[in-house]
Amino acid sequence: MKKTVLLFVLIITGLCTVNAQDISPNAIGLRVGDNDGFGTEVNYQRGLGDNKRLELGLGWRDARSFNAYRLTGIYQWVWNIDGGFNWYAGAGAAIGSFDFKDDFFDDDDANSLFLNAAGNIGIEYNFDFPLLLSLDFRPEIGILNDIDDSFEFDLALGIRYQF
């Protein structure tokens, strides 16, 4: 029993040591994807330690019949795969508002405030120069929404400058 516990502690310690890395203190750029019309998001990442960071995003959409904005905050853990390749996962929330106007039917107009719980998982490549490219998946579920509390999927490409 003592050998099993010691082996377990050594494996966990080894995994934590192998995955520890330095991530950029700051990164800013765009997250280009699509989630119910939000499309592009201005995105900022702030390093909080060796393998933790906070990601903040502002997404908006201004179209003829659909106007919306969304603020997103996600706490992420980052693990190194090899060299500049990393994978990350996190959880957070999004808050925003939308306004939909139907030009054909007057009774289908809607506007609402929403609050979503969000997850995040992705892969990124950190170049030798200050560029970070990522591909991630962000599922969201509506917590507060007058219209629809559905489950949404968001797949996006991130292009960020690190400083």
RAHU-V42079 format. One line per field, one symbol per residue. phi: phi as a letter, one per 20 degrees, with the letter a starting at -180 (. if undefined). A space follows every 50 residues. Layout:
phi=???
This chain:
phi=.fffffffffffffffffefbedffbbcrdddabblnfmfcfccccfdrf ccbdddbcdbbccgdbcbbbdcccecddceealeeccbbababccabccd cefecfeefbbaecccecdbbacbcdffefccdbccccfccfdcafebde dddcdbddcceeb
